[in-house]
Amino acid sequence: MARKGLIQREKKQYKLEQKYHLIRRSSKKERQISMI
């Protein structure tokens, strides 16, 4: 039971990290475009 909860928490963390990276990547692109 405890292990299952840990796995779910890791999955949530992973999804959050993916979202964060996507947002950072898109903001970097926007910044580069505005610099040009």
N, CA and C atoms as a LAMMPS dump frame, in Angstrom:
ITEM: TIMESTEP
0
ITEM: NUMBER OF ATOMS
108
ITEM: BOX BOUNDS ff ff ff
-5.0000000000000000e+02 5.0000000000000000e+02
-5.0000000000000000e+02 5.0000000000000000e+02
-5.0000000000000000e+02 5.0000000000000000e+02
ITEM: ATOMS id mol type element x y z
1 1 1 N 0.843 -1.215 0
2 1 2 C 0 0 0
3 1 3 C 0.88 1.267 0
4 2 1 N 1.848 1.273 0.906
5 2 2 C 2.713 2.456 1.003
6 2 3 C 3.498 2.65 -0.289
7 3 1 N 3.946 1.515 -0.854
8 3 2 C 4.737 1.599 -2.088
9 3 3 C 3.885 2.169 -3.216
10 4 1 N 2.632 1.75 -3.27
11 4 2 C 1.732 2.237 -4.324
12 4 3 C 1.588 3.759 -4.224
13 5 1 N 1.441 4.255 -3.011
14 5 2 C 1.315 5.696 -2.799
15 5 3 C 2.568 6.43 -3.254
16 6 1 N 3.719 5.823 -2.966
17 6 2 C 4.993 6.434 -3.375
18 6 3 C 5.069 6.548 -4.884
19 7 1 N 4.689 5.472 -5.569
20 7 2 C 4.737 5.463 -7.039
21 7 3 C 3.825 6.553 -7.591
22 8 1 N 2.62 6.665 -7.033
23 8 2 C 1.678 7.689 -7.515
24 8 3 C 2.259 9.084 -7.297
25 9 1 N 2.911 9.277 -6.14
26 9 2 C 3.495 10.586 -5.838
27 9 3 C 4.614 10.893 -6.832
28 10 1 N 5.426 9.884 -7.151
29 10 2 C 6.518 10.084 -8.108
30 10 3 C 5.961 10.428 -9.476
31 11 1 N 4.87 9.776 -9.857
32 11 2 C 4.249 10.055 -11.161
33 11 3 C 3.754 11.492 -11.202
34 12 1 N 3.12 11.932 -10.127
35 12 2 C 2.624 13.318 -10.07
36 12 3 C 3.79 14.285 -10.193
37 13 1 N 4.861 14.011 -9.45
38 13 2 C 6.044 14.874 -9.475
39 13 3 C 6.614 14.933 -10.88
40 14 1 N 6.661 13.765 -11.546
41 14 2 C 7.207 13.684 -12.9
42 14 3 C 6.378 14.521 -13.861
43 15 1 N 5.053 14.415 -13.729
44 15 2 C 4.163 15.194 -14.61
45 15 3 C 4.366 16.686 -14.369
46 16 1 N 4.481 17.073 -13.107
47 16 2 C 4.688 18.488 -12.779
48 16 3 C 5.999 18.975 -13.378
49 17 1 N 7.044 18.145 -13.275
50 17 2 C 8.347 18.532 -13.826
51 17 3 C 8.266 18.685 -15.332
52 18 1 N 7.542 17.774 -15.993
53 18 2 C 7.4 17.868 -17.448
54 18 3 C 6.711 19.172 -17.819
55 19 1 N 5.629 19.493 -17.096
56 19 2 C 4.897 20.74 -17.363
57 19 3 C 5.829 21.931 -17.176
58 20 1 N 6.586 21.912 -16.074
59 20 2 C 7.502 23.009 -15.757
60 20 3 C 8.531 23.192 -16.863
61 21 1 N 9.091 22.055 -17.332
62 21 2 C 10.096 22.137 -18.397
63 21 3 C 9.482 22.678 -19.682
64 22 1 N 8.267 22.241 -19.991
65 22 2 C 7.601 22.714 -21.209
66 22 3 C 7.369 24.218 -21.122
67 23 1 N 6.917 24.681 -19.966
68 23 2 C 6.651 26.112 -19.78
69 23 3 C 7.954 26.896 -19.909
70 24 1 N 9.024 26.386 -19.27
71 24 2 C 10.317 27.086 -19.338
72 24 3 C 10.82 27.135 -20.77
73 25 1 N 10.636 26.009 -21.494
74 25 2 C 11.116 25.942 -22.872
75 25 3 C 10.373 26.956 -23.732
76 26 1 N 9.059 27.029 -23.56
77 26 2 C 8.257 27.943 -24.378
78 26 3 C 8.594 29.398 -24.034
79 27 1 N 8.831 29.675 -22.756
80 27 2 C 9.165 31.052 -22.363
81 27 3 C 10.53 31.436 -22.919
82 28 1 N 11.447 30.462 -22.99
83 28 2 C 12.772 30.735 -23.563
84 28 3 C 12.62 31.095 -25.034
85 29 1 N 11.78 30.356 -25.746
86 29 2 C 11.549 30.625 -27.169
87 29 3 C 10.978 32.03 -27.338
88 30 1 N 10.005 32.375 -26.517
89 30 2 C 9.375 33.697 -26.606
90 30 3 C 10.415 34.789 -26.36
91 31 1 N 11.303 34.54 -25.404
92 31 2 C 12.329 35.523 -25.082
93 31 3 C 13.264 35.72 -26.278
94 32 1 N 13.647 34.616 -26.92
95 32 2 C 14.533 34.704 -28.085
96 32 3 C 13.852 35.476 -29.204
97 33 1 N 12.578 35.232 -29.415
98 33 2 C 11.84 35.912 -30.487
99 33 3 C 11.778 37.418 -30.19
100 34 1 N 11.524 37.768 -28.937
101 34 2 C 11.417 39.189 -28.582
102 34 3 C 12.765 39.895 -28.705
103 35 1 N 13.865 39.145 -28.533
104 35 2 C 15.205 39.742 -28.642
105 35 3 C 15.53 40.092 -30.084
106 36 1 N 15.021 39.318 -31.014
107 36 2 C 15.335 39.535 -32.438
108 36 3 C 14.691 40.824 -32.933
